[in-house]
Structures are given as C-alpha cells and as structure tokens.
Amino acid sequence: MMKLYWSPRSRSFSTLWLMEETGQPYERVLTDISKGAQKTVEYLAINPMGKVPALQDGEATMAEAAAICAYVAERYPQADLAPPLGDPLRAKYLYWLFFAPGCVEPAMVQIATKVEMNPLSAGWGDAQRVFDVLDVALTKGPWLLGENFSAADIAIGSGLYFSVRLFKMVPARPSFDRYIDACAARPAFQRAGVIAAG
C-alpha cells in the first residue's frame, strides 16, 4: 500500500486529492511541518529536501507533487487520471501537469513577494501571462483536456484554489471561478479538504 507523507494546510492537498480520486487504499503519514517533523533523519531519508508531500510505494520513494501525480496516475490506470501512452491528449496532459510547479507556483510567489522579474530571465515568463494563459485554456473547459478530468486538473486546480480562493493573491476571473467550483464539487476534493483541515 502506498504511503503519503503529508501535513495539514500545506501543498500536500493536491496529493491527498489525487489519492482520493484513485479510489485505492493508501496510508496517510502525518508529517507536521509546524512541529519540524520534516527535519527528522527518518523523513529526510524519504525526501532529502525536507518538504511535503512525499510518497513511498514499496521500495520506491519520491517527492514533488506533480511527479507524484504522474506516478500515481500511471500506477492506477483504472482511475483514468491520465491519457494513455500514444493518446494525442497526453502531450497537453503533461504540459498542464508541469505547468503547475513550473509556472503557476513561481507566479504565485512573484505576486506574493511583489518581486519584479525580467520576463526573459524568469523561467515562467511573468505572473500576468501565466494567469492569462490559464484563463484562455479554462474558457474551453470544462477541464484542461476538454471533457476528460485528469491529474493535471488536480495540480492546476489546487494551485488556483489556493491562489484565488484561499489566499486571494490572484484576482478571480469567470473561467477561474467556474473551474474552481467544478473542482470543489468533486467528492474526492471534498474528502481531501476534510483530511487536510486536520
């Protein structure tokens, strides 16, 4: 059984949601970062970066939410969280899955810190463009891959939920509101929310 190392009120939410979407049993291992649990020798053996979430699947251990999404979606193909190899939608799936940590998260940090970045120097370009690109993609909906919900929606949906709804760092847009509402209506999202609330 997979073990998910998580902490309340953290980036672990996306992987809690992911695991709930699979419908498969998994063990939740509370790693309370507010109490320094991520700094123990035991935890650093699982994730040397000392961050949550992390995942252990037998002898395999890994961290980084988008990587966990990709791994779990492939381990549980019956959950239909990723287009199969050879499907043309897989290119967009991978694009959006890695757009979350590569563009959305740095854009959120840029907005929160009010740091001005040269768009040519920043790997994500600029925060405004990141959210403009998402706006255009989400107006096509209902999900990033059209009618097909995927792990990419978990990665992007979590980021938008936190940046638009919880922390109000990013201004709401009609496409964001519709998308976040659709994500929040999913039973797995709701179960993850109860778990993450601690």
Protein Blocks (a to p, Z undefined) as FASTA:
>chain_A
ZZddddehiaklmmmmmmmmnopacddddddfknopmmpmklmmmmmnopacdddehjbc
cehjklmmmmmmmmmmmnopaccehiaklmmmmmmmmmmmmmmmmmmmmmmnopacdfkl
pmnlpaklmmmmmmmmmmnmmbfnljaccfklmmmmmmmmmmmmmnomaccdfklmmmmm
mmmmpmklmmmmmmmnZZ
